Amino acid sequence: MANTNGKAATSLPEKISAKANPEANEATEIAENILYHAKYSPHFSPLKFGPEQALYATAECLRDRLIQLWNETYVHFNKVDPKQTYYLSMEYLQGRALTNAIGNLNLQGPYADALRKLGYELEEIAEQEKDAALGNGGLGRLASCFLDSMATLNLPAWGYGLRYRHGLFKQLISQKGQEEIPEDWLEKFSPWEIVRHDVVFPVRFFGSVEINPDGSRKWVGGDVVQALAYDVPIPGYNTKNTISLRLWEAKARAEDLDLFQFNEGEYELAAQLHSRAQQICTVLYPGDATENGKLLRLKQQFFLCSASLQDIISRFHERNTTEGSRKWSEFPSKVAVQMNDTHPTLAIPELMRLLMDENGLGWDEAWDVTSRTVAYTNHTVLPEALEKWSQSLMWKLLPRHMEIITEIDKRFVKTIRDTRVDLQDKISSLSILDNNPQKPVVRMANLCVVSSHTVNGVAQLHSDILKAELFADYVSIWPNKFQNKTNGITPRRWLRFCSPELSDIITKWLKTDKWITDLDLLTGLRQFADNEELQSEWASAKTANKKRLAQYIERVTGVSIDPTSLFDIQVKRIHEYKRQLMNILGVIYRFKKLKEMKPEERKKTVPRTVMIGGKAFATYTNAKRIVKLVNDVGDVVNSDPEVNEYLKVVFVPNYNVTVAEMLIPGSELSQHISTAGMEASGTSNMKFALNGCLIIGTLDGANVEIREEVGEENFFLFGATADQVPRLRKEREDGLFKPDPRFEEAKQFVKSGVFGSYDYGPLLDSLEGNTGFGRGDYFLVGYDFPSYMDAQAKVDEAYKDRKGWLKMSILSTAGSGKFSSDRTIAQYAKEIWNIEACPVP
């Protein structure tokens, strides 16, 4: 770590004085405030001022400013008393906060200068920050983009989540393939969170229901843990508004330690409630193959819902004390609760319980309030992802909630019986409780649809499938309940901050930087798409990003890649429906053909670097086999002297937001190749397109709309369409599928042992046969493989035409305006939540 005079900066600089200045905006003041925190908010031994100490002190200096804006926002919302949205999500994938907050407050220059005065570069210090491990995939990243947009649009809104200490896992790649170790982002502490010791709520599990003489009911006994609030500030871009992500931590109280047992040497027994409380926020999505695993997941979901709703209700009560008693019927005009997928479904029975048992409302009034307050976003049509909880497990953990769910179901079924003769034979599939004697379950998606005032999908195709297939009968009951809200991404993190060179070029050619908050302005680039000067600047920005990415790849994998080759990237959760297997089989076929060519033939090919990244869920065996195969193929290809000039294969480990911010700006081709009809939306496709990367993909999720916006000729399309998929599966079952010879050749090459001795039989078996569990190629890799390979050949041809490719790249960015999360959130605010901007003056 070099400082300005070439020495390692490890001690506090003496030339600059340490002065507290929470409002610091200018470089010297910022440097003084950073030093003040290094000295007087210490977390390390005195005198040390290495890069890590500099990060924490810089974060605390910036936090001073955020707290000030945060408090102003809180006071303003309190004064105006607008209707507010509360966004409930099991995941948030925040990424690094330092550069994002500095960027949103427009303080990049002053902070960079301040750190130089202290002997550091801003980039070096930012590198020290660990990603907050609060999410896994697109669901969590979407929630984080939404928070950024809520703040930027000055909307009165809060996020609620859980404070996972060890996230999902940190991915290591070894000879065995993927290995999982716990995330360590809280090993020291997070400088961004502020614990609110006055915001604590009791959350009960197990116990029983008491019936009072007046017929009212009360949930008693069981385990009671405490939910403690940690707040993380979310600053808007170019605005004073700074909102909150409130994360709950589970704790037990001091009196829950049995001192007598402890002194008898029964330590585990004495502290068992402390231990059980601590488990709740240990990891995201604990394995649920066991009964205990299922219980823990259900506990997490209820813990989030109960703590958040108690908090929301206590705020509603706070206003009562200042303004006289407010009627409960006004609750939905002050509160909107959005459930991000089915994980927070228990918010429905919990709100009912709090209204009836704690606040004395009758059923009808409580139901009216609840059903006008909650709304549900569906994120999947995959049957296994639509949550169903065992009824016996629910009765055990949440007996009062099961009474409420049973009553909701009973009343819903009665309404259908009384009013819809045509749906009598559909009642068993429409009901919330599936009373199949073999496996009675609660269908969470059904509970959400029945109880919410609005249900939305996350891309046009997805919403159409929900209405036509998954929820078709509900649509006939409530035709106005269903909406589409195509997902979006924040242009701040995903272009302005992660690709500053490209951003500056866009601003120069549009003659404004207003596109950062009005992304539709990007269409102004279309008129310059053929301009040679713009193409040349565009190419140099892309090259700079590719070189940066190449350095990163060499640092983390040891593989040296050529920045002049075509950078082809697929990064997302590893799942069979996302078809990373098709990608790697295509690479295997390409490798085999290159090996068969003469040297002069190889020289005519387009050199390509294929990068694949993503986490496979720890218990998802086939996904882990795919990770292993990609790594084994990479080992062979990258060390083959005949071929490695023309093809490299890299598995990028531990994919997260920070890795994405490096990969996406450096990408040229991105693969979004899920089986049509299976990806609800996808959001990484939007990030790649926004950064001038071309997409090879199927007509799935938001790909459909991206292709419409960027132009069909700028999208490499292949594959079956969603409406063809059921027929193709049926034909496969009937033995009518004829595989393409290239597909067979690629599979045979794997079986030949070229990529090592690992047994890929079970993985390849998933592509074989016509029916049976784990067989019959359910995701149509074989069917789509020939059109995929043909589309890849078109990519190679297009890449040879540099001017043509650059034009397509510019048009890709120019067509990405629709995919701003600002547009998505403005639509939620107006059409679902009925809330309005409340800017801090």
Backbone hydrogen bonds, N-H to C=O, Kabsch-Sander energy under -0.5 kcal/mol:
donor,donor_aa,acceptor,acceptor_aa,energy
3,N,7,K,-1.4
6,G,3,N,-2.1
9,A,1,M,-0.7
10,T,8,A,-1.4
12,L,47,L,-0.7
19,K,17,S,-0.8
19,K,32,E,-1.0
24,A,21,N,-2.2
30,I,26,E,-2.7
31,A,27,A,-2.7
32,E,28,T,-2.4
33,N,29,E,-2.4
34,I,30,I,-2.7
35,L,31,A,-2.3
36,Y,32,E,-2.2
37,H,33,N,-2.1
38,A,34,I,-2.3
39,K,35,L,-2.1
40,Y,36,Y,-3.6
41,S,37,H,-1.9
48,K,45,S,-1.0
49,F,10,T,-3.4
54,A,50,G,-2.5
55,L,51,P,-2.2
56,Y,52,E,-2.1
57,A,53,Q,-2.4
58,T,54,A,-2.5
59,A,55,L,-2.9
60,E,56,Y,-2.2
61,C,57,A,-1.9
62,L,58,T,-2.4
63,R,59,A,-2.5
64,D,60,E,-1.6
65,R,61,C,-1.0
66,L,62,L,-2.1
67,I,63,R,-3.2
68,Q,64,D,-1.8
69,L,65,R,-2.2
70,W,66,L,-3.0
71,N,67,I,-3.0
72,E,68,Q,-2.1
73,T,69,L,-2.4
74,Y,70,W,-2.8
75,V,71,N,-2.7
76,H,72,E,-2.4
77,F,73,T,-2.8
78,N,74,Y,-2.1
79,K,75,V,-2.1
80,V,76,H,-2.8
81,D,77,F,-2.7
84,Q,334,K,-2.6
85,T,156,P,-2.1
86,Y,336,A,-3.1
87,Y,85,T,-0.5
87,Y,158,W,-3.0
88,L,86,Y,-0.7
88,L,338,Q,-2.8
89,S,87,Y,-0.6
89,S,160,Y,-2.0
92,Y,134,L,-1.6
93,L,140,G,-1.9
94,Q,92,Y,-0.8
101,A,97,A,-2.8
102,I,98,L,-2.6
103,G,99,T,-2.2
104,N,100,N,-2.8
105,L,101,A,-2.1
106,N,103,G,-1.3
107,L,102,I,-3.0
111,Y,107,L,-2.3
112,A,108,Q,-2.5
113,D,109,G,-2.6
114,A,110,P,-2.5
115,L,111,Y,-2.4
116,R,112,A,-1.8
117,K,113,D,-2.0
118,L,114,A,-0.9
119,G,116,R,-1.8
120,Y,115,L,-3.1
125,I,121,E,-1.9
126,A,122,L,-2.8
127,E,123,E,-1.8
128,Q,125,I,-1.4
129,E,126,A,-1.6
132,A,95,G,-0.6
134,L,132,A,-1.6
140,G,137,G,-0.6
141,R,137,G,-2.0
142,L,138,G,-2.7
143,A,139,L,-1.7
144,S,140,G,-1.7
145,C,141,R,-2.5
146,F,142,L,-2.7
147,L,143,A,-1.9
148,D,144,S,-1.9
149,S,145,C,-2.1
150,M,146,F,-2.9
151,A,147,L,-2.3
152,T,148,D,-2.3
153,L,149,S,-2.6
154,N,151,A,-1.4
155,L,150,M,-2.7
157,A,155,L,-1.3
158,W,85,T,-2.3
159,G,244,S,-2.4
160,Y,87,Y,-2.8
161,G,246,R,-2.4
163,R,248,W,-2.3
164,Y,162,L,-1.3
165,R,281,C,-2.8
166,H,282,T,-2.5
170,K,181,I,-4.1
172,L,170,K,-0.5
172,L,179,E,-3.0
174,S,172,L,-0.5
174,S,177,G,-2.7
177,G,174,S,-1.7
179,E,172,L,-3.0
181,I,170,K,-2.2
183,E,166,H,-1.7
186,L,165,R,-0.7
187,E,184,D,-2.0
193,E,190,S,-0.6
194,I,231,D,-2.4
196,R,229,A,-3.1
197,H,195,V,-0.9
199,V,196,R,-2.1
200,V,198,D,-0.8
201,F,227,A,-1.8
203,V,225,V,-3.2
205,F,223,D,-2.7
206,F,397,L,-2.3
208,S,220,V,-2.5
210,E,208,S,-0.5
210,E,218,K,-3.7
212,N,210,E,-0.6
212,N,216,S,-3.2
215,G,212,N,-2.3
218,K,210,E,-2.4
220,V,208,S,-3.0
220,V,218,K,-0.5
223,D,205,F,-1.9
225,V,203,V,-2.8
226,Q,251,K,-3.6
227,A,201,F,-3.2
228,L,226,Q,-0.6
228,L,249,E,-2.8
229,A,196,R,-0.6
229,A,199,V,-1.9
230,Y,247,L,-2.6
231,D,194,I,-2.9
232,V,245,L,-2.1
234,I,243,I,-3.1
236,G,241,N,-2.3
238,N,104,N,-2.4
238,N,236,G,-0.5
239,T,236,G,-0.6
243,I,234,I,-2.3
244,S,157,A,-0.6
245,L,232,V,-2.3
246,R,159,G,-3.2
246,R,244,S,-0.6
247,L,230,Y,-3.4
247,L,245,L,-0.6
248,W,161,G,-2.1
249,E,228,L,-2.5
251,K,226,Q,-2.6
256,D,253,R,-1.4
257,L,254,A,-2.0
258,D,256,D,-0.6
258,D,270,A,-2.1
259,L,257,L,-1.1
262,F,258,D,-2.4
263,N,259,L,-2.6
264,E,260,F,-1.0
265,G,262,F,-1.7
266,E,261,Q,-2.4
267,Y,265,G,-1.5
270,A,266,E,-2.6
271,A,267,Y,-1.6
272,Q,269,L,-1.2
275,S,271,A,-2.4
276,R,272,Q,-2.6
277,A,273,L,-2.6
278,Q,274,H,-2.1
279,Q,275,S,-1.5
280,I,276,R,-0.8
280,I,277,A,-0.8
281,C,277,A,-0.6
281,C,278,Q,-0.5
282,T,279,Q,-1.7
283,V,279,Q,-0.6
284,L,167,G,-2.0
294,K,290,T,-2.2
295,L,291,E,-2.5
296,L,292,N,-2.4
297,R,293,G,-2.2
298,L,294,K,-2.4
299,K,295,L,-2.5
300,Q,296,L,-2.4
301,Q,297,R,-2.2
302,F,298,L,-2.5
303,F,299,K,-3.0
304,L,300,Q,-2.3
305,C,301,Q,-2.0
306,S,302,F,-3.3
307,A,303,F,-2.1
308,S,304,L,-1.9
309,L,305,C,-2.5
310,Q,306,S,-2.4
311,D,307,A,-2.0
312,I,308,S,-2.5
313,I,309,L,-2.8
314,S,310,Q,-2.3
315,R,311,D,-1.7
316,F,312,I,-1.9
317,H,313,I,-2.4
318,E,314,S,-2.0
319,R,315,R,-1.5
320,N,316,F,-0.9
321,T,317,H,-1.6
322,T,318,E,-1.1
323,E,319,R,-2.1
324,G,320,N,-1.0
330,E,327,K,-1.7
331,F,328,W,-1.8
333,S,330,E,-1.5
334,K,331,F,-1.9
335,V,331,F,-1.8
336,A,84,Q,-2.3
337,V,373,T,-2.4
338,Q,86,Y,-2.4
338,Q,336,A,-0.5
339,M,337,V,-0.5
339,M,375,A,-2.8
340,N,88,L,-2.5
340,N,338,Q,-0.7
341,D,339,M,-1.3
341,D,377,T,-1.5
345,T,342,T,-2.2
347,A,344,P,-2.2
348,I,345,T,-2.5
350,E,346,L,-2.0
351,L,347,A,-2.2
352,M,348,I,-2.0
353,R,349,P,-2.6
354,L,350,E,-2.7
355,L,351,L,-2.4
356,M,352,M,-2.7
357,D,353,R,-2.5
358,E,353,R,-1.0
358,E,354,L,-0.7
359,N,354,L,-0.8
360,G,356,M,-1.1
361,L,355,L,-2.5
366,A,362,G,-2.5
367,W,363,W,-3.0
368,D,364,D,-2.2
369,V,365,E,-2.4
370,T,366,A,-2.7
371,S,367,W,-2.9
372,R,368,D,-1.0
373,T,369,V,-0.6
373,T,370,T,-1.3
374,V,370,T,-2.2
375,A,337,V,-2.2
376,Y,454,T,-2.5
377,T,339,M,-2.5
378,N,376,Y,-0.6
378,N,456,N,-2.7
385,A,382,L,-1.4
386,L,382,L,-0.8
386,L,383,P,-1.1
387,E,385,A,-1.0
389,W,442,V,-2.1
391,Q,440,P,-2.4
394,M,390,S,-2.1
395,W,391,Q,-2.8
396,K,392,S,-1.9
397,L,393,L,-2.5
398,L,394,M,-3.1
402,M,398,L,-2.0
403,E,399,P,-1.5
404,I,400,R,-1.9
405,I,401,H,-2.9
406,T,402,M,-2.4
407,E,403,E,-2.0
408,I,404,I,-2.6
409,D,405,I,-2.6
410,K,406,T,-2.5
411,R,407,E,-2.5
412,F,408,I,-2.3
413,V,409,D,-2.9
414,K,410,K,-2.2
415,T,411,R,-2.2
416,I,412,F,-2.1
417,R,413,V,-2.8
418,D,414,K,-2.6
419,T,415,T,-2.1
420,R,416,I,-2.8
423,L,420,R,-1.7
424,Q,421,V,-1.5
426,K,423,L,-1.7
427,I,423,L,-0.6
427,I,424,Q,-1.1
429,S,426,K,-1.2
430,L,426,K,-2.0
431,S,427,I,-2.4
434,D,432,I,-0.6
434,D,441,V,-2.9
435,N,433,L,-0.8
439,K,436,N,-0.7
441,V,434,D,-1.9
442,V,389,W,-3.0
443,R,432,I,-3.0
443,R,441,V,-0.5
444,M,387,E,-1.8
444,M,442,V,-0.9
445,A,387,E,-0.6
447,L,443,R,-1.9
448,C,444,M,-2.4
449,V,445,A,-2.5
450,V,446,N,-2.6
451,S,447,L,-1.8
452,S,448,C,-2.0
453,H,374,V,-2.4
455,V,481,K,-2.9
456,N,376,Y,-2.3
457,G,483,Q,-1.9
463,S,459,A,-3.0
464,D,460,Q,-2.4
465,I,461,L,-2.3
466,L,462,H,-2.5
467,K,463,S,-2.3
468,A,464,D,-2.5
469,E,465,I,-2.8
470,L,465,I,-1.0
471,F,466,L,-3.3
472,A,469,E,-1.2
475,V,471,F,-2.2
476,S,472,A,-1.4
477,I,473,D,-0.9
477,I,474,Y,-0.6
478,W,474,Y,-3.3
481,K,478,W,-1.8
483,Q,455,V,-2.6
485,K,457,G,-2.0
487,N,458,V,-2.6
489,I,819,F,-2.4
494,W,490,T,-2.1
495,L,491,P,-0.7
495,L,492,R,-0.7
496,R,491,P,-2.6
497,F,492,R,-2.8
498,C,493,R,-0.6
499,S,495,L,-2.1
503,S,499,S,-2.4
504,D,500,P,-2.5
505,I,501,E,-1.8
506,I,502,L,-2.4
507,T,503,S,-2.7
508,K,504,D,-2.3
509,W,505,I,-2.4
510,L,506,I,-2.4
511,K,507,T,-1.1
512,T,507,T,-1.1
516,I,513,D,-1.8
517,T,514,K,-1.6
518,D,514,K,-1.1
521,L,518,D,-2.1
522,L,519,L,-2.1
523,T,520,D,-1.8
524,G,521,L,-2.1
525,L,522,L,-2.6
526,R,523,T,-1.8
528,F,525,L,-1.6
529,A,526,R,-1.6
531,N,528,F,-2.1
535,Q,531,N,-2.6
536,S,532,E,-2.3
537,E,533,E,-2.2
538,W,534,L,-3.2
539,A,535,Q,-2.5
540,S,536,S,-1.9
541,A,537,E,-2.1
542,K,538,W,-2.5
543,T,539,A,-2.6
544,A,540,S,-2.1
545,N,541,A,-2.0
546,K,542,K,-2.4
547,K,543,T,-2.6
548,R,544,A,-2.1
549,L,545,N,-2.1
550,A,546,K,-2.6
551,Q,547,K,-2.2
552,Y,548,R,-1.9
553,I,549,L,-2.9
554,E,550,A,-2.2
555,R,551,Q,-2.1
556,V,552,Y,-2.5
557,T,553,I,-2.5
558,G,553,I,-0.7
558,G,554,E,-1.3
559,V,553,I,-0.7
561,I,559,V,-0.5
565,S,562,D,-2.1
566,L,607,P,-2.7
568,D,566,L,-0.8
568,D,609,T,-2.9
569,I,567,F,-0.5
569,I,669,L,-2.8
570,Q,611,M,-2.7
572,K,613,G,-2.0
574,I,615,K,-2.1
575,H,573,R,-0.7
578,K,575,H,-1.0
579,R,575,H,-0.8
579,R,576,E,-0.7
580,Q,575,H,-0.6
583,N,579,R,-1.5
584,I,580,Q,-2.5
585,L,581,L,-2.1
586,G,582,M,-2.2
587,V,583,N,-2.1
588,I,584,I,-2.4
589,Y,585,L,-2.2
590,R,586,G,-2.2
591,F,587,V,-2.7
592,K,588,I,-2.4
593,K,589,Y,-2.3
594,L,590,R,-2.5
595,K,591,F,-2.4
596,E,592,K,-1.4
597,M,593,K,-1.0
597,M,594,L,-0.7
601,E,598,K,-0.7
602,R,598,K,-2.1
603,K,599,P,-1.5
604,K,601,E,-1.4
605,T,602,R,-1.9
608,R,646,Y,-2.3
609,T,566,L,-3.1
610,V,608,R,-0.6
610,V,648,K,-3.0
611,M,568,D,-3.2
611,M,609,T,-0.6
612,I,650,V,-2.5
613,G,570,Q,-2.1
614,G,652,V,-0.6
620,Y,617,F,-2.4
621,T,619,T,-1.2
624,K,620,Y,-2.0
625,R,621,T,-2.0
626,I,622,N,-1.9
627,V,623,A,-1.8
628,K,624,K,-2.1
629,L,625,R,-2.5
630,V,626,I,-2.5
631,N,627,V,-2.0
632,D,628,K,-2.6
633,V,629,L,-2.9
634,G,630,V,-2.4
635,D,631,N,-2.3
636,V,632,D,-1.7
637,V,633,V,-3.0
638,N,634,G,-2.6
639,S,635,D,-0.7
640,D,637,V,-1.6
643,V,640,D,-0.9
644,N,640,D,-2.9
646,Y,643,V,-2.7
647,L,643,V,-1.4
648,K,608,R,-1.8
650,V,610,V,-2.9
652,V,612,I,-2.5
652,V,650,V,-0.6
660,A,656,N,-2.4
661,E,657,V,-2.2
662,M,658,T,-0.7
662,M,659,V,-0.9
663,L,659,V,-2.6
664,I,660,A,-2.7
666,G,662,M,-0.7
666,G,663,L,-0.5
667,S,664,I,-1.4
668,E,567,F,-2.1
669,L,567,F,-2.3
670,S,694,L,-2.5
671,Q,569,I,-2.1
672,H,670,S,-0.6
672,H,696,I,-2.5
675,T,577,Y,-1.6
678,M,675,T,-1.8
680,A,678,M,-0.7
687,K,683,T,-1.6
688,F,684,S,-2.6
689,A,685,N,-2.3
690,L,686,M,-2.5
691,N,687,K,-1.3
692,G,689,A,-1.8
693,C,688,F,-2.2
694,L,668,E,-2.6
695,I,714,N,-0.5
696,I,670,S,-2.5
697,G,695,I,-0.5
697,G,716,F,-2.5
698,T,672,H,-1.4
700,D,698,T,-2.0
702,A,681,S,-2.6
703,N,700,D,-1.9
704,V,701,G,-1.0
706,I,702,A,-2.8
707,R,703,N,-2.8
708,E,704,V,-1.6
709,E,705,E,-2.3
710,V,706,I,-3.1
711,G,707,R,-1.5
714,N,711,G,-2.1
715,F,712,E,-1.4
716,F,695,I,-2.8
717,L,715,F,-1.1
718,F,697,G,-1.5
724,Q,721,T,-1.5
725,V,721,T,-1.2
728,L,724,Q,-2.3
729,R,725,V,-2.4
730,K,726,P,-2.0
731,E,727,R,-2.6
732,R,728,L,-2.0
733,E,729,R,-2.3
734,D,730,K,-2.0
735,G,732,R,-1.7
736,L,731,E,-2.8
743,F,740,D,-0.7
744,E,740,D,-1.9
745,E,741,P,-2.5
746,A,742,R,-2.1
747,K,743,F,-2.1
748,Q,744,E,-2.6
749,F,745,E,-2.0
750,V,746,A,-1.5
751,K,747,K,-2.3
752,S,748,Q,-1.7
753,G,750,V,-1.7
754,V,749,F,-0.9
756,G,753,G,-1.8
760,Y,758,Y,-1.1
764,L,760,Y,-2.8
765,D,761,G,-2.6
766,S,762,P,-0.7
766,S,763,L,-0.9
767,L,764,L,-1.7
768,E,765,D,-1.5
775,R,772,G,-1.9
776,G,768,E,-3.6
777,D,766,S,-2.0
780,L,777,D,-2.1
784,D,780,L,-2.2
785,F,781,V,-1.3
788,Y,784,D,-2.2
789,M,785,F,-2.6
790,D,786,P,-2.1
791,A,787,S,-2.1
792,Q,788,Y,-2.2
793,A,789,M,-1.8
794,K,790,D,-1.7
795,V,791,A,-1.9
796,D,792,Q,-2.0
797,E,793,A,-2.0
798,A,794,K,-2.7
799,Y,795,V,-2.4
800,K,796,D,-1.1
800,K,797,E,-0.6
801,D,797,E,-0.6
801,D,798,A,-1.0
802,R,800,K,-1.2
805,W,801,D,-2.8
806,L,802,R,-2.5
807,K,803,K,-2.3
808,M,804,G,-2.2
809,S,805,W,-2.4
810,I,806,L,-2.6
811,L,807,K,-2.5
812,S,808,M,-1.8
813,T,809,S,-1.8
814,A,810,I,-2.7
815,G,811,L,-1.4
816,S,813,T,-1.9
819,F,816,S,-1.6
820,S,817,G,-1.0
821,S,489,I,-2.2
823,R,820,S,-0.8
824,T,820,S,-1.5
825,I,821,S,-2.9
826,A,822,D,-2.1
827,Q,823,R,-1.8
828,Y,824,T,-2.2
829,A,825,I,-2.9
830,K,826,A,-1.9
831,E,827,Q,-3.1
832,I,828,Y,-2.2
833,W,828,Y,-2.9
834,N,828,Y,-0.5
834,N,829,A,-1.0
835,I,829,A,-2.0
838,C,154,N,-3.8
